[in-house]
């Protein structure tokens, strides 16, 4: 799911170690997804703030486009208050919509549902949803989406990011998904080109042990995602742990081999 929206951290591309038994197609098991981190929103007096976002968002909630700097994915944000429980957010790049998010708080304010879409240029459209639980008491004032939330499991994710394909050739590993991302890298820890994502420029991979490898994604030399993954001894499942060092968020998941 990208830097701002939950799904973009969980679905960050992941690799496998260079042994032919693990070559093939892997499918994400949505029942085993886990988001370790919090989302923090504030909407009061027509001002919307997201301190857990990267980059942080601090803008008027007036249904107009406002500039945002520091993201390779978008350059404006538009926040619209639909009603006392619902907020819609639209991100654009060069005037083109690249991401949308609709957050709906429950009547009692204890939970919130989020629906999202991602249409980053050069990639296939990705959509999905997830529910969050309030973890701190609700603020005494402000919109019902305001507060600290714990996101839950992903649901309804587009098929084009549910499956990924790997192929090893000698000491090289190739990765691809149907959304448009791909790379070929050697297990030497060096940086190699990453294609299909404007927020990622290079990838490096290394073996941790016979069943575990670590993948590091960078943007212009700066680490943005580190994924450690372990394939079970039976070769049928793969556990992944992905860390976003900027937001200090970790997502975990399980992938089944088809």
C-alpha positions in Angstrom: 0.0 0.0 0.0 3.0 3.9 -0.4 4.5 6.1 2.2 1.2 7.7 3.3 -1.2 4.9 3.2 -1.1 1.8 5.2 -1.4 -0.8 2.3 1.6 0.8 0.6 4.0 -0.2 3.5 2.6 -3.9 3.8 2.8 -4.6 0.1 6.3 -3.3 -0.4 8.1 -5.7 -2.8 9.8 -8.7 -1.1 12.4 -11.2 -2.2 13.4 -14.8 -1.6 16.7 -16.6 -1.3 18.3 -17.9 -4.5 17.4 -21.6 -4.5 15.2 -23.0 -7.2 12.6 -24.6 -4.9 11.3 -21.2 -4.0 11.1 -19.9 -7.6 7.5 -19.3 -8.7 4.5 -17.4 -7.6 3.6 -16.5 -4.0 0.2 -15.2 -2.8 -0.4 -13.0 0.2 -2.5 -14.5 3.0 -4.7 -11.5 4.2 -5.7 -13.3 7.4 -2.1 -13.1 8.7 -1.3 -9.4 7.9 -0.2 -7.3 10.9 0.6 -3.6 11.2 2.8 -2.7 14.1 2.5 1.0 14.5 -0.1 3.7 15.0 -1.8 6.3 12.8 -2.4 9.8 14.3 -5.0 12.2 12.8 -6.3 15.5 13.9 -9.2 17.5 12.3 -10.3 20.6 14.2 -11.2 24.2 13.2 -10.9 23.3 9.4 -7.3 22.1 9.9 -6.3 18.5 9.1 -3.0 17.1 10.5 -1.4 13.7 10.1 1.7 13.3 12.2 2.2 9.6 11.4 2.3 10.3 7.6 5.5 10.7 5.5 5.7 13.5 4.8 3.6 14.9 7.6 0.5 16.6 6.5 -0.8 19.9 7.9 -3.4 21.6 5.7 -6.8 23.2 5.5 -9.7 20.8 5.2 -11.6 23.0 2.7 -11.9 20.6 -0.3 -9.2 22.5 -2.2 -5.8 21.4 -3.4 -2.9 22.5 -1.2 0.9 21.9 -1.9 2.8 19.3 0.0 6.6 18.9 -0.3 8.8 15.9 0.4 7.0 13.1 -1.4 8.0 11.4 -4.7 4.4 10.2 -5.1 2.3 13.4 -4.7 2.7 17.2 -4.6 -0.8 18.3 -3.5 -3.4 17.1 -1.0 -7.2 17.8 -0.9 -9.1 17.1 2.3 -12.9 17.2 2.3 -15.2 16.8 5.3 -18.2 14.8 4.1 -20.0 14.7 7.5 -19.2 14.4 11.2 -17.9 10.8 10.7 -16.5 10.9 7.2 -13.4 12.5 5.6 -12.1 12.1 2.0 -8.5 12.8 1.1 -7.2 13.1 -2.5 -3.5 13.3 -3.4 -2.3 14.5 -6.8 0.9 14.6 -8.8 1.2 17.3 -11.5 -2.5 17.7 -11.3 -3.3 14.0 -11.7 -5.0 12.0 -8.9 -2.6 9.3 -7.6 -4.2 8.3 -4.3 -7.5 8.5 -2.5 -8.5 7.7 1.0 -12.0 7.6 2.6 -12.1 7.4 6.4 -15.4 6.7 8.2 -15.5 6.6 12.0 -18.1 4.5 13.8 -21.0 6.1 15.7 -19.4 5.4 19.0 -16.0 6.6 17.8 -14.2 3.5 18.8 -13.4 2.1 15.3 -12.8 3.5 11.8 -12.9 2.0 8.3 -10.6 3.2 5.6 -11.0 2.6 1.9 -8.1 3.5 -0.4 -7.0 3.5 -4.1 -3.6 4.1 -5.6 -3.1 5.1 -9.2 0.6 6.1 -9.3 1.7 6.7 -12.8 3.4 3.7 -14.4 1.7 1.2 -12.1 -1.7 -0.6 -12.3 -4.5 0.7 -10.0 -4.4 -0.8 -6.5 -7.4 -0.6 -4.1 -8.3 -2.1 -0.7 -9.6 -1.4 2.8 -8.9 -1.9 6.4 -10.4 -1.2 9.9 -8.7 0.5 12.8 -9.3 0.6 16.5 -9.0 3.7 18.7 -6.1 3.1 21.2 -6.2 6.4 23.1 -9.2 8.3 24.5 -10.9 10.4 21.9 -9.9 14.1 21.9 -12.4 16.4 23.8 -13.0 18.3 20.5 -12.6 17.9 16.8 -13.9 15.5 14.1 -14.5 11.9 15.0 -11.6 10.7 12.9 -9.2 12.6 15.3 -7.0 10.6 17.6 -4.6 7.6 17.6 -5.6 4.5 15.8 -4.3 0.9 15.5 -4.8 -0.4 11.9 -6.0 -4.0 11.6 -5.8 -6.6 8.8 -6.0 -5.7 5.2 -9.0 -6.6 3.2 -10.2 -6.5 -0.4 -6.8 -5.9 -1.9 -6.5 -5.8 -5.7 -5.4 -9.0 -7.3 -2.5 -7.3 -9.0 -0.6 -7.0 -5.7 -1.8 -10.2 -4.1 0.7 -12.3 -6.0 4.4 -11.8 -6.8 6.8 -13.9 -8.9 10.5 -14.8 -8.3 13.0 -16.5 -10.5 16.6 -17.3 -9.7 19.4 -17.6 -12.2 22.8 -18.4 -10.8 23.4 -15.9 -8.0 20.8 -13.5 -9.3 17.1 -13.0 -8.3 14.4 -11.5 -10.4 11.2 -10.1 -8.9 8.0 -8.9 -10.6 4.4 -8.1 -9.7 1.3 -7.4 -11.8 1.2 -3.8 -10.6 4.3 -3.0 -12.6 7.3 -3.3 -10.2 10.4 -5.4 -11.1 14.1 -5.8 -10.6 17.0 -8.2 -11.0 19.7 -8.2 -8.4 22.7 -10.3 -7.2 23.2 -11.5 -3.7 26.2 -9.3 -3.1 24.7 -6.5 -1.1 25.3 -4.0 -3.9 22.6 -1.6 -5.2 20.7 -2.5 -8.4 18.0 -0.5 -10.4 14.4 -0.9 -9.2 11.7 -0.3 -11.8 8.1 0.7 -11.6 7.9 2.8 -8.4 8.8 6.5 -8.3 9.6 6.2 -4.6 12.2 3.5 -5.0 15.4 3.8 -7.1 17.6 0.9 -6.0 17.4 -2.5 -4.3 20.1 -4.6 -2.6 19.7 -8.2 -1.3 21.8 -10.4 1.0 21.5 -13.9 2.5 21.1 -13.9 6.3 21.0 -17.7 6.6 20.0 -20.6 4.3 16.3 -19.8 4.8 16.3 -16.1 5.3 17.3 -13.1 3.1 17.1 -9.4 3.7 16.1 -6.8 1.0 16.9 -3.1 1.3 15.0 -0.6 -0.9 16.5 2.9 -1.3 15.4 6.2 -2.8 18.4 8.3 -4.0 20.7 6.5 -1.6 18.4 6.7 1.4 16.9 3.6 2.9 13.1 3.6 2.8 12.2 0.0 3.4 14.0 -3.1 4.8 12.3 -6.5 4.5 13.4 -9.7 6.1 11.8 -12.9 4.9 12.0 -16.5 5.9 10.7 -19.5 3.8 9.5 -22.4 5.8 11.5 -25.7 5.6 8.6 -27.3 3.6 8.9 -24.5 1.1 5.2 -23.8 1.1 5.0 -20.6 3.2 7.0 -17.5 3.6 7.0 -15.1 6.6 7.9 -11.5 6.0 8.7 -8.5 8.2 8.9 -5.1 6.6 10.2 -2.1 8.4 9.8 1.6 7.4 12.6 3.4 9.2 11.3 6.8 8.6 7.9 6.3 10.3 9.2 3.4 12.5 6.4 1.1 11.4 6.7 -2.6 10.8 4.3 -4.8 8.8 4.2 -8.6 8.9 2.6 -11.1 6.6 2.5 -14.6 5.4 2.7 -15.7 1.7 1.6 -19.1 0.4 3.3 -20.7 -2.6 1.0 -21.5 -5.4 
